[in-house]
Amino acid sequence: SITSYHLELLCMKVIRESESKSLRDLFREFLELVACSNNRLLVKNLNQYHGALQMKGKGMNILAAYANETLNMYHRPHAQLMSEWDGRDGAEKLAPPRPSLEEILRLADRPEAVESRLRLLQKQRDRFQKLLRGLAGVAASTFDLIEDCYIGGSFGRGTALNYHFDADLVVLIEGFEPRYAEQIQEILLDALEGNFRRGVEWRGQTPYTLKLGVGKSASGDFATVDMITTGEPPDYHMDYDEKRYYSGADSSRVDEQIMNFAVKHREFRPLVLLVKHWRNLGLDRFPADIRISITSYHLELLCMKVIRESESKSLRDLFREFLELVACSNNRLLVKNLNQYHGALQMKGKGMNILAAYANETLNMYHRPHAQLMSEWDGRDGAEKLAPPRPSLEEILRLADRPEAVESRLRLLQKQRDRFQKLLRGLAGVAASTFDLIEDCYIGGSFGRGTALNYHFDADLVVLIEGFEPRYAEQIQEILLDALEGNFRRGVEWRGQTPYTLKLGVGKSASGDFATVDMITTGEPPDYHMDYDEKRYYSGADSSRVDEQIMNFAVKHREFRPLVLLVKHWRNLGLDRFPADIR
């Protein structure tokens, strides 16, 4: 007695969690889901006024036996399927030998080869998907109030390495309350230890998560499973501590955002796999008490940040820029969390120093020395020397029938972009190390949008501060200015400020600053009605959405960037013709 609607939702679940589009594979995975469901076949209802759909009891046993019989007849025997995850000696034996960094970097000009060498193999994915479904089945049979079990983490997002990976198993419980979280975890742990004595072992827990190790070997667990107990967030205002209990409920939306980003940016998965592999090679070099404790999710968000801020799609360039970001992070590696129930992700202190030193060492070995990288932005005599002579308007108009030639003549050179991107990351690092409450630093302006001229440009550095209030804006600016002047005495100078912005000049010369940086302090806008004056303090928080709109317009209209560069150049030529007081 399973309804058509129930079956349709189960099919949606199978398709979302599968990497295959083959009907044969999908039907097999559906049968495995039913056969491994441990006496309860559960799926979340799309209808907000109806509870989860489930089958259990005698009807479930009959359906599971029928699925098992079909598998025996047309696919591999179910007993064999079960043995692939009910033990320590399963999928990890399929992993190829762990490669050196040199071996991977030799493949860097072919991102698909890097991905192929490091990603989880399909056989491993199939076997561990069954393990996770088995864990979900145990959870579902333990609590009648479980609404859904969602597979996430690097396994769910398709960014898992083939020799070690992590998966999140989010258990959504109807009527969940944080005060019962510890009790729920204890019941789940008892059930898991009763069903998975040989294959899955307890590795610790937090107030939100049960940490499980799978496939133990001399080098540690082959996989880590975080079983996250949570529920639908309440609609009242929660403090930070209470919100953390509901971060698991936002996992599917976060994973969808990351996977959509991976579809748009084909370089994302190879970069993530390379960065995770680099991190893991570093882990093996340090004693356990000072190991690098940066999560896979944190690394994925940093990779997204690097790709968004880079003009290159080359894996080699992106990996170098990632290392530079880490090496220049000024003792705090910060990125805004996509999960609305969890604060910004950061590293600081001893672990951050170790990670930065490791990034610096990798740069010295495979790229240019970090000391040279630092000197490119820590002074007045850097990237502006790369700029070609400023052309006349006549010269540019002679190229007007070839918009790409206008763009090539006026746009910022790649070397200039690389050097000033490091400067901006350095400024962001100083800001992040000055305030613990900084959630993110976003690079915008003409530099961020790709419309910067090669002889003068502006960049916005938006500093998002948790709990920001306009009344503290001036005080925050003064603290930031003191920190910046202490760290950038030679290269960056104060040029004024408004209630919302610190104005900084970079690369001063006889004709003025080579670049202008507006450091905008802001925060998440409140949800009450604001008057115009108060709203202005939050305009920086909308910068990324605005920049995205403009860049999407530029993609659709290839004539946009050449026109913008021409118009800006025309404006600048006009500026030189008038006295400063009437510019």
HELIX and SHEET records of a PDB file:
HELIX    1   1 SER A    4  GLU A   17  1                                  14    
HELIX    2   2 LEU A   23  ALA A   35  1                                  13    
HELIX    3   3 GLY A   57  TYR A   74  1                                  18    
HELIX    4   4 HIS A   78  SER A   83  1                                   6    
HELIX    5   5 ALA A   91  LEU A   94  5                                   4    
HELIX    6   6 LEU A  101  LEU A  105  1                                   5    
HELIX    7   7 PRO A  111  LEU A  118  1                                   8    
HELIX    8   8 GLN A  122  THR A  142  1                                  21    
HELIX    9   9 GLY A  153  ARG A  157  1                                   5    
HELIX   10  10 PRO A  178  TYR A  180  5                                   3    
HELIX   11  11 ALA A  181  ASN A  195  1                                  15    
HELIX   12  12 TYR A  240  ARG A  244  1                                   5    
HELIX   13  13 SER A  247  ASP A  250  5                                   4    
HELIX   14  14 SER A  251  LYS A  264  1                                  14    
HELIX   15  15 PHE A  268  LEU A  283  1                                  16    
HELIX   16  16 ALA A  288  ILE A  290  5                                   3    
HELIX   17  17 SER A  296  GLU A  309  1                                  14    
HELIX   18  18 LEU A  315  ALA A  327  1                                  13    
HELIX   19  19 GLY A  349  TYR A  366  1                                  18    
HELIX   20  20 HIS A  370  SER A  375  1                                   6    
HELIX   21  21 ALA A  383  LEU A  386  5                                   4    
HELIX   22  22 LEU A  393  LEU A  397  1                                   5    
HELIX   23  23 PRO A  403  LEU A  410  1                                   8    
HELIX   24  24 GLN A  414  THR A  434  1                                  21    
HELIX   25  25 GLY A  445  ARG A  449  1                                   5    
HELIX   26  26 PRO A  470  TYR A  472  5                                   3    
HELIX   27  27 ALA A  473  ASN A  487  1                                  15    
HELIX   28  28 TYR A  532  ARG A  536  1                                   5    
HELIX   29  29 SER A  539  ASP A  542  5                                   4    
HELIX   30  30 SER A  543  LYS A  556  1                                  14    
HELIX   31  31 PHE A  560  LEU A  575  1                                  16    
HELIX   32  32 ALA A  580  ILE A  582  5                                   3    
SHEET    1   A 2 ARG A  40  VAL A  43  0                                        
SHEET    2   A 2 LEU A  53  LYS A  56 -1                                        
SHEET    1   B 5 ILE A 146  GLY A 152  0                                        
SHEET    2   B 5 PHE A 165  ILE A 173 -1                                        
SHEET    3   B 5 GLY A 220  THR A 230  1                                        
SHEET    4   B 5 THR A 209  SER A 217 -1                                        
SHEET    5   B 5 VAL A 200  GLN A 205 -1                                        
SHEET    1   C 2 ARG A 332  VAL A 335  0                                        
SHEET    2   C 2 LEU A 345  LYS A 348 -1                                        
SHEET    1   D 5 ILE A 438  GLY A 444  0                                        
SHEET    2   D 5 PHE A 457  ILE A 465 -1                                        
SHEET    3   D 5 GLY A 512  THR A 522  1                                        
SHEET    4   D 5 THR A 501  SER A 509 -1                                        
SHEET    5   D 5 VAL A 492  GLN A 497 -1                                        
END                                                                             
